[in-house]
Amino acid sequence: MLAKCGSGTDISRVLTYCKLKDNSGESTKWSRLCWVFLDSQNQYKSANHILRFIESFLSPVRFVGRSEEFEVHRQHLNAILAFSGLEYGTDGKFRQCNTARTLDEAEKRLNTIHNKFKGRLLHTEVLKYCKVELLQDNYFHAVFEAMKGLAQRIREMSGVDLDGAALVDKVFSVEKPILAMNSLRTETEKSEHKGFASLLKGCFTAVRNPLAHEPKILWEGEDDAADYLSLISLLHRKLDDCVPVNVGSGA
């Protein structure tokens, strides 16, 4: 799993930093790491050097701009560490946790949300607001919380204290935008900006508002959640590219 987190050059650099010698003679990344870790364990009778390597190799700073990739690697690592009573946090530090006794227990407790939703990469801002609900398989409320999180992010980025369609209209106005997804210099760029605003408004209208009123029993569960969360994730990725034009001028 760790072999997928960087190049062979990255591995060599971090091994040197952690004072771990690679005399394996192996060429594949996973074979090199396996040999080095076994050698370190035999030499020191402790996992401290291995844990230090992981902290350096999977350091959050190496994944700036690739937070979703970091989260996938972190969760995969935690599924293995669960058997040792350890967890690797989002802050890049290890902490103790309840030790998993069976594979089933580890997978249920630590399986990635990305795998749960058929390998879809969910934006970290989605998981920020609904991770607990997803881990509890509470898909209905997970989507509801994710939608509230989307509105909150727009408010935080713009300084506009509104909600729903009114928030979108104020923030993404073409005439006086507070946030813009492009330069708005050409008709094509203006159309793209308007289309994104319409998509945001449609999401609030078609997803969040019905959730607030329709019975939970009418839901299709995980399938509906996967589609809705993928849409919300897309909108967050588009927000990543938006730039402030006149932040703080809102109501």
C-alpha positions in Angstrom: 0.0 0.0 0.0 2.8 2.5 0.9 4.5 1.8 -2.4 1.7 3.6 -4.1 2.2 6.8 -2.1 5.3 8.0 -4.0 8.0 7.3 -6.5 11.1 5.1 -6.0 13.1 8.4 -5.6 10.7 9.5 -2.9 11.2 6.2 -1.1 15.0 6.5 -1.3 15.0 10.1 0.0 12.7 9.3 3.0 14.7 6.1 3.8 17.9 8.2 4.0 16.1 10.8 6.2 14.9 8.1 8.6 18.4 6.5 8.6 17.1 3.2 7.2 19.4 1.4 4.9 18.2 -0.3 1.7 20.5 -3.2 0.9 17.8 -5.2 -0.6 18.9 -5.2 -4.2 15.3 -5.2 -5.1 13.9 -3.0 -7.9 10.2 -2.9 -7.2 9.0 -0.4 -4.6 7.0 -2.8 -2.4 9.8 -5.4 -2.4 12.3 -2.7 -1.2 10.0 -1.5 1.6 9.3 -5.0 2.7 13.0 -5.9 2.9 13.9 -2.6 4.7 11.1 -3.0 7.2 11.9 -6.6 8.1 15.6 -5.7 8.4 14.8 -2.7 10.7 12.5 -4.8 12.8 15.2 -7.5 13.2 17.8 -5.0 14.0 16.0 -2.7 16.5 13.2 -5.0 17.8 10.9 -2.0 17.6 8.6 -0.5 15.0 9.6 3.1 15.8 11.8 3.5 12.7 9.0 2.1 10.5 6.5 4.5 12.0 8.8 7.4 11.5 9.2 6.4 7.8 5.4 6.3 7.4 5.0 9.7 9.1 7.5 11.2 6.7 6.5 9.4 3.5 2.8 9.9 4.1 3.2 13.4 5.5 0.1 15.7 4.7 2.5 18.3 3.4 3.5 16.0 0.5 -0.2 15.9 -0.6 -1.0 19.6 -0.7 -3.5 20.0 -3.5 -4.2 16.3 -3.5 -6.1 15.9 -0.2 -8.4 13.2 -1.6 -5.5 11.0 -2.6 -4.0 11.5 0.9 -7.3 10.4 2.5 -7.5 7.3 0.4 -3.9 6.3 1.4 -4.6 7.1 5.0 -7.7 5.0 5.3 -6.1 2.1 3.5 -3.2 2.3 6.0 -5.6 2.5 9.0 -7.4 -0.7 7.9 -4.1 -2.5 8.4 -3.0 -0.6 11.5 -6.3 -1.4 13.2 -4.9 -4.8 14.1 -2.0 -3.2 16.0 -4.3 -0.7 17.9 -2.9 2.3 15.9 -4.5 4.9 13.7 -2.8 7.4 11.4 -4.6 10.8 11.8 -5.3 13.5 9.3 -2.6 15.6 11.1 0.1 13.1 10.1 0.5 11.6 13.6 -0.1 8.2 15.1 -2.5 7.6 17.9 -3.8 4.6 19.8 -7.2 3.1 19.1 -9.1 0.0 20.0 -7.4 -3.0 18.5 -9.4 -4.9 15.8 -9.6 -8.6 16.4 -11.0 -9.8 13.1 -10.7 -8.8 9.5 -14.4 -8.2 9.3 -14.2 -5.8 12.3 -11.3 -3.9 10.8 -13.1 -3.5 7.4 -16.4 -2.4 9.0 -14.7 0.1 11.2 -12.0 1.5 8.9 -13.0 0.7 5.3 -12.7 3.8 3.2 -15.8 5.7 2.3 -14.4 5.9 -1.2 -14.6 2.1 -1.5 -18.0 2.1 0.0 -19.2 4.3 -2.8 -17.8 2.2 -5.6 -14.4 3.8 -5.7 -15.6 7.4 -6.2 -13.3 10.0 -4.8 -15.2 12.3 -2.6 -14.0 15.8 -1.9 -12.7 16.3 1.6 -15.2 19.1 2.1 -18.0 16.5 1.6 -16.4 14.1 4.2 -15.9 17.0 6.6 -19.6 17.3 7.2 -21.0 13.8 6.8 -18.2 11.3 7.6 -19.9 10.1 10.8 -23.2 9.6 9.1 -21.5 7.6 6.3 -19.7 5.4 8.7 -23.0 4.7 10.4 -24.6 3.9 6.9 -27.0 6.8 7.6 -27.1 7.8 3.9 -30.2 10.0 4.1 -28.7 12.3 6.7 -25.2 12.1 5.2 -26.5 13.8 2.0 -28.5 16.3 4.0 -25.4 17.3 6.0 -23.2 17.4 2.9 -25.6 19.8 1.3 -25.6 22.0 4.4 -21.8 21.9 4.3 -21.8 23.1 0.6 -23.9 26.1 1.6 -21.6 26.8 4.6 -18.5 26.7 2.4 -20.0 29.3 0.0 -20.8 31.5 2.9 -17.3 31.2 4.3 -15.7 31.9 1.0 -17.9 34.9 0.2 -18.9 36.4 3.5 -22.5 36.4 2.5 -24.9 35.3 5.2 -27.7 33.9 3.0 -28.9 30.4 2.1 -30.0 28.4 -0.9 -30.9 30.1 -4.2 -30.6 33.6 -2.6 -27.0 32.8 -1.6 -26.1 31.6 -5.1 -27.7 34.6 -6.8 -25.9 37.0 -4.6 -22.5 35.3 -4.7 -22.4 34.3 -8.3 -24.1 37.3 -9.9 -22.6 38.0 -13.3 -22.9 41.7 -13.0 -21.5 42.0 -9.4 -19.9 38.6 -8.6 -18.4 38.0 -5.2 -16.9 34.7 -6.3 -16.1 33.9 -10.0 -15.0 30.6 -11.6 -13.2 32.4 -14.4 -12.3 35.9 -15.6 -15.9 36.6 -17.0 -14.3 38.4 -19.9 -16.0 36.5 -22.8 -19.5 35.4 -23.4 -18.3 31.8 -23.1 -16.8 32.4 -19.7 -20.0 34.2 -18.6 -22.1 31.3 -19.8 -19.9 28.8 -17.9 -20.2 31.0 -14.7 -24.0 31.1 -15.1 -24.2 27.4 -15.7 -22.2 26.7 -12.5 -24.6 28.9 -10.6 -27.6 27.2 -12.1 -26.1 23.8 -11.1 -25.6 25.0 -7.5 -29.2 26.3 -7.4 -30.5 23.1 -8.9 -28.7 21.1 -6.3 -30.2 23.0 -3.5 -33.7 22.8 -5.1 -33.6 19.2 -6.2 -31.6 17.6 -3.4 -31.6 19.5 -0.2 -35.1 20.9 -0.2 -36.8 17.5 -0.9 -34.6 15.9 1.8 -36.0 18.4 4.3 -39.5 17.3 3.6 -39.8 13.8 2.1 -40.0 10.7 4.3 -36.7 8.8 4.8 -38.4 5.5 3.9 -38.7 6.6 0.2 -34.9 6.7 -0.2 -32.9 4.1 -2.3 -30.1 4.2 0.3 -26.5 3.8 -0.8 -27.2 4.1 -4.5 -28.9 7.5 -4.1 -26.3 8.7 -1.7 -23.4 7.8 -4.1 -24.9 9.8 -6.9 -25.8 12.8 -4.8 -22.5 12.9 -3.0 -20.7 12.6 -6.3 -22.6 15.7 -7.5 -21.8 17.6 -4.3 -18.2 16.6 -4.6 -18.1 18.0 -8.2 -19.5 21.3 -7.0 -16.8 21.5 -4.3 -14.1 20.9 -6.8 -15.4 23.7 -9.0 -15.5 25.9 -5.9 -11.8 25.1 -5.4 -11.1 27.0 -8.6 -13.3 30.0 -7.8 -11.6 33.3 -6.9 -12.8 36.2 -4.8 -13.9 39.3 -6.7 -15.4 41.3 -3.9 -15.5 39.2 -0.8 -17.2 40.9 2.2 -19.6 42.9 0.2 -22.5 40.6 0.8 -25.6 40.8 3.1 
